[in-house]
Amino acid sequence: MVRFANHPTPLQLNRLLNDAGSTRDLLELHRQHGPACDGHNRSMCWVKLRQSRDCAWLRSNGGELLFALRDQTHTQAGTLNPRGVASTTHALATLDLKGRAWECLWTALELRALACVDQLNPQELANIAWALVKASRPALALFDAIAVEAARRVREFNPQELANTAWAFATAGVAAPALFDAMVAEAARRVREFNPQNLANTAWAFATACVAAPALFDAIGRESAGRVREFNPQNLANTAWAFATAGVAAPALFDAMAAEAARRVREFKPQELANTAWAFATAGVAAPALFDAIGRESAGRVREFNPQNLANTAWAFATAGVAAPALFDAMAAEAARRVRDFKPQELANTAWAFATAGVAAPALFNAMAAEAARRVREFKPQELANTAWAFATAGVAAPALFDAIGRESAGRVREFNPQNLANTAWAFATAGVAAPVLFDAMAAEAAWRVRDFKPQELANTAWAFATAGVAAPALFDAIGRKSAGRVREFNPQDLANTAWAFATAGVAAPALFEAIAVEAARRVREFNPQSLANTE
């Protein structure tokens, strides 16, 4: 290492820093000459450290090896030029330096970036946005300023900068409608310049941000369909997820992705397998060869799947109506073994999937029953309803679980939407579980909100109370009045179930029965034998 009688000049330091052969050499240079460094020298230090292979070592013990550089950078943060602010911020995020020890420096850099935001070039704007997300910084004022500046200068952004900026705002959950509108037009116009990762990330960002952009999705769909062979597994999975989440029909794209993913399924990581299956099931795209390939690959690798991957894969195969006995058996054994690692939504979705697929998995259901009963207070209304529905549908007796769900739900019926109420009532009635407090609470809530119920929810609720033998005159009166005026919206099973319920409960509802009679007579050819029998 070169020695100086006095501290070297900033220009000399730049050369030394640039020529440093290792991370240790870089740190030693800063230790010796830190006080002589100017803002540019310190920015170069951060850039070189970001590029180091020793990132894990540098961040050990909260990054204490870098505290001297941190403190001197903090002192000069207000004088950093735009490039220095962006490169330093990007380096901190890449090195994963955050927390209390780094709060002052992050705050100082954010204030400096805010002050010079109109001088930042597109790459610097995108890099700072990315860094804020990576470091989980709640810098709303800076995000807003970047959004304004990026929207104003969107034509200067290259495809990667557009994709990275969209990704950052979507991931941060920051609403920036003007920015997203500007990016829609620009990205759609230049979609042929995008590489596969830019295409996938842009689609993912707009889907995640819930921004409707039909022209952009159409452009990405057309461009991607012809280039799927260039996509890596993550790009394929993210693109499929994005189009499914956004509810965009793109048959040519889905067909191309199905063929490509099936061919390369062994390259997919567990999350990519799960997300791809979820996307095709959500989009309602039949892809038997793809599901067969995913099923075979996943069955042999379930130990690599985390609980969310297991739950999403089970949900996808059940929703798509794909029989995959070897996969379901493997998932059942793995999920039962790790049931304590599952979140409430994952427990509910897994139970729903096995019940919907009609797969008997007694050890899994027993494990889920015990775990769900123990943690029932953590469940959201839909999770409570779906879990009850699943156990009732699967015909699994779980008295302790139903008792726990009943007690928890009775006190929270106001949080339940109509589908949750109807499904919970149906589940308890089907399982033959007496829960008078719960039924009384549901009766009062459903009667009060009967106008919000869809025809199937009205029919199922009436059927459940009649089956359970629960007298609920105010509820039946409300359902009767509401249903009489909407019988044209009811399908044959809803008409039959409603008629059966009122008859079984002994509730006189002449206007309802007359309306059902007229409608059933008009559509009698649509009724199956059981529906006809229940209506008579």
C-alpha angles and dihedrals in degrees: 000000000000115000124212129200087220131014112293121247119262089256091053090046091053090057092047093048092047091051096045106131099205143013090257091053089051093051091047091052090052092046091054100039106020095120090055094052119109125205093274092052092051092048088052090051090055093047092050091047091050089055092049124113088220098074094126091052092047094053094046116119091016093305095296092158087068100045094105091051089044093054095046091047090050091053092053099035093107091059099046115121119236093264091049092051092050096045094046093048091047091050094050090052094046091050089047093233108164142120131079095320090059101035097100093051093046091050092049092049092048091052091049092048090050091052094051101031092121089058096053117105121227094265091051092049091050093045094050092048089050091048093051090054094045091052093043091238115173092212099149096161091054092045089052091049092048090049092053093046095044092048090051094050101030092129090065093059120100119221095266092050091050092049094045093048092049090047092051096050092044093048092047091050091231114154110228107160096168091051094047091047090052092047092049093060095042097045093046090051094051102032093126089065092058121102119220094267091050090050093048095044093048093050090046092050096051092046092048092047090049091233113157107226109158095166092051095046089047091052093045091046094052093044095045096046091065095045106043091122088067092054120098119219093266091052090050093048094045093048092049090047092049097051092045093048092047090049092234116156110221107160096172091050094046091048091051092046092047092055094045096045092047090052094050101031093127090065093058122104118225094261091050091051092049095045093048092051090046092051096051091046092048092047090049092233115155108223107159096170091051094047089047091052093045091047094053094044095045096046091064095045106042091122088067092054120097119219093266091051091050093048094046093048092049090047092049096051092045093048092047090048092234116156109221107159096172091051095047091048091051092047092047093054093045095045092048090052093051102030093128089064092059122103118224093260091051092050092049094046093047092050090047091050097050091045093048092047090049092233115156109222107159096171091051094047091048091051092047092047092055094044096045093048090051094051101031093128090065092058122104118224094262091049091051092049095045093048093050090046092050096051091046092048092047090049092234114155108223108158096169091051095047089047091052093046091047094053093044095046096047091064094045106042091122088067092054120098119219093266091051091050094047094045093047092049090047092049096051092045093048092047091048092234116155110221107159096172092051094046091049091051092047092047092055094044096045093047090052094049101033092126090067094057123105118224094261091049091051091049095045093048093051090046092050096051091046092048092048090049092234115155108223107158096170091051094047090047091052093046091046094052094044095045096048091065095045105043091122088067092054121096118222093266092051090050092048094045092048093049091046092049096051092045093047092047090049092234116156109222107156096171091051095046091048091051091047091048093053093046095044091050090051093051102029093130090064093059121099118219095264093049090049091050093049092049096051 
